[in-house]
C-alpha cells in the first residue's frame, strides 16, 4: 500500500502527544503542611468548576483515538496497486452479438459482461476516462470519454443484446475514431470473442485487452431451413449442428403454418452437422405458406433453436397470359412459384377482368391497356405505350443494353451468348422512360421501364423464331422479369439476418406498406415513398408485409433467422484476431497495475467505528438513566416498592405487591386524616 | 506574685501575668454551680447584694424578715440576697501534629493562651481543668482555685504531648467523663479535623457548658505563600495532595478557607458559642487584651 500524501501522517503526532501528556507525571517537591483538608477541598472545588477533567481511559476514548488515527490515515490518501485494465483513457467494447445470450454463466453472458464492466467502472479513478462501444453487426458508441460513473452506468444499462454477429473490425475502427487526438488509449473487449473473422489479423495503434466471458458450453443449432416443390409435393430440409464435445441425439420438430407436421431426431457426433429432410409431403403444398423448425433439446443458447422458411414465393401475384398459343412461355411462367397463372386468347380478352397484377400479351396488343404490369411479346407493328414497333428486320450480335446492368437484375444469370437463332425482330423505338435491356446493333430486343406507377416491358420478336426458349437462360429470364414486375418484399429467398435494416420492395401502384413482426407490432413503412428502412428485425420469425396495390391488399413475408455458426459455437475464443492483444484475467501480469485509492474502505471502517462508539455511548447512557431512575424512585417511599419491580418477577407476585401497595396508601391516608383531626381537637 | 522559680515552669513571663491580673473571665449568663464563690449566681443566696423581697412562708429563716416592712404593712416579708458562686473553667488544647505547624507554631500560642486563660480563671478563684486533645482526651488536670494553682497548670502545659491525629468529636465527647457541672469550656484548636467538630461541640453544650472556640491558624494557612508544583504532605498522615499552585488554585484555597471559617462561625453563632480566629503569629497579650475582649470572653 502506498500513501499519496504521506506528509499527512505528520498529523498522527497528535496521538502520541495525547498519550504522552496522559502518562507523564510532573515532578513535585514535598512539603509538609498542617493539614491537607482545605487543599483537598479547594482542589475539588477547582476541579468541579474546571472545564476539563483528568483523562480516564475508557472504551469511548480508545474508539475516538482510533477514529482520529483513521482520519489521519484518510488524509494521507492511502492507495494500493491493483490490476486494472481501465486506467487512464479506456475504451470498452461490449460484445452484444447473439452468442452473448448464452446462459452458461448466470444469468447470461451479456449480463455477466455488464456486471464485469460495472465492477471496472466502480474502480474508475478520478482522472480516468471511459468510452463504451456496443459491438454487434453495426457497432455503436454508447458513451464517449466520460468520467461520470453514473452516466457510464446508465449508458451501460442502455446496451441491449442482439441476434446479430459481431464485427470487431468495425468496432475497432470506431474506437480508433474515438481515440483520435488522444494518447495513452487502451481498449478492452468484453465478450466471448465470436466475431466476424477479418481477412487478416487486425493491427490497431493501441493495446487491446480481451476479457473473456462464457464457458465451453454445449449447444445445438439450426443452421438452415428450406423447402422446395418436388413433383407437386413439398419437401423441407433443415441443417442441424451439434456444437459439443460428445455425440448427441437432437430431436427437431417441423410445423407448417403453426401445425405440427413431424418430429425427427438426428444423431450427430461432436462438432458435426447434418441435414434432416421431411417429405415429400403431398397434402401440404397447395396451402402451406410458412415452415417452422424447432430443436427440442435444452441447452445454453435458445435463439438458434428455431428457424423459419417461406414456402414458394414470398409474395404471390396473379398473372394473365394472353396468347394464341405459346407453350414455351406458358411452361416458363408455370415454373414461377410466386405467381398464379391464368391464360386466355386475344379474342376472349376483356380489359381489367380479374384485376391481374401482370398481363402478358403475346403477339397481341389490346386497344386499352389493363392496370398493373404489362409485358409485350412480339407486339404487332404500331405505336404503343412503350414506343413504336416497326416492321421486322434482321438482327445480329445480341448484347446487353443500358438497363441490363446488375442494378435491375433482369439479366442476372442469363447467358445471352447461348442464343444462336434469331432471324427477324420488330424494330423497337422505345419511349423516353423505357430502357433497352437486350440490344442488337439494329434494334433493341428487350426494353423495360416504369411509367405512371406501373412497369412495362416489351420483347421485340416472336419466341418461336428463336432458340431462346430452348436455352436454360429462358426460364431464368422469365423469372427475372416476373420478379421485376412483381418484386418480393425482400430480395433473394426471403431470408434476412437479424437486426439488419430491411427496405421492402414494393409493387408498382402500391400506396401503403405495413410490416407486422413476430411480436405482432405493425409498423407502416410507407407512405411516404420511397419506403423507409425497417429496422425492428431483432426477433427471429416471420415478418408479414402487406401492400395495398390499386386498392387490393397483397400479402408478402420475409423470415429472420440466425443461421450463424459463428454465434452458435459457444466456446469462447481464446484470443482476439488483433495483433498484440492481451487476455485479461485476475493475476495476469500483462494487465497494467494502477494505483487505486482505498480511502472509501477506510471511511467505511471509520463509519463502523463511529457506529460502535454511538452504540457504546447510548448503551452507557441507558445504564446511567436506569440507575438514576432507580435511585430517584428509591426516595419516593412506598412508590419504590411497586416501581423497582424486577422484570423477572412472576405475575402473581406483582399483583400481590400492587394490592399491598394500594392498601398501604389507603391506610396512610386515613392515618393522616386522623392525625389532622386530633390536632384540631375534634376527638375531645 | 510569681517568683522567678515559678516563671521557669510557667509559659508566661511575669510581665504578661501582671497585665492579666486585672482581667476577669466573662460568661454570657450566670451559672448555678453550687459552689460558693465570687460570681453571680442565678439562684438567691446570702451575699451582701440585696436582690428582692419575698412573702414569708413558714419555715423561712426569721433573721431575714424585714421588720420595718412589717411595721408599715403588717405583713411579713423576707429580704432576699443574691448568691455568688465559683465557676469551673475548662481549657482544652489541641495537641495534634497539625498544631506544630506554622512559624511560630500554633501549639506555642495555644499553650500560652491556655496558660493565660487558666491564670485569669484561677485569679478569679474559679476552678480550672486543663486538658489535651488529640483523637481523644489524652490527658487532663483538675487544679483547685487560687493563684497558687498556676504552678500546677504551668507544669501540666509544659508536659503536654505534641503528636497524634485530630478527632475533635471523640475528644470533646470524652470530656463528659470529667465534667458534671455547668461551666465554661474553652477549646483552643485549628479545627482542621477531617471528621468535623460539630458533634463534639454539641456534646459540650449538652454538658451545660458555655463554650468558647479559639481557632488558631498559622500565617501560612491563612495566606499560603507557595508557587509551582508541590506534593503537600499532611502532618497527621491524612494523605498527600499533588497541587500545581497557580493563582486560581490559591484563590480556590482562600475561598475554601473562608467557607470553612464562616461555617465554624455560623455553627458557633447558632449554639450561642463564642468564636474567634487567631493567627499564630499574634502575641498572647494581644490575643487576650484585644481579641478576647472583642468577643467578650474577658472584660
Interface residues (C-beta under 8 A of the other chain):
Chain A: X26 X27 X28 X29 X30 X31 X32 X33 X34 X35 X36 X37 X38 X39 X40 X41 X42 X43 X45 X46
Chain B: X97 X98 X99 X100 X101 X102 X106 X166 X190 X192 X193 X194 X218 X220 X221 X226 X228 X229 X230 X231 X232 X233 X234 X235 X236 X238 X239 X240 X241 X242 X243 X244 X248 X249 X252 X253 X255 X256 X257 X260
